[in-house]
């Protein structure tokens, strides 16, 4: 596996080092897991936003149909 250096603030490195020591894992594995969790959180957040938008749009479309059905015209 190829690797690339990443520059982080000293505080972030210190936290990563402590976490890695606590878990008895390399810092790179802890960082990989953290980034993957963040990526998933972003994905779920985007999906949630899209779902909420779709719900609002659906509600507006249903409101339009309810208005059309309440126009007093007989159903065919």
Long-range contacts (C-beta under 8 A, 24 or more apart in sequence): 3-28, 6-31
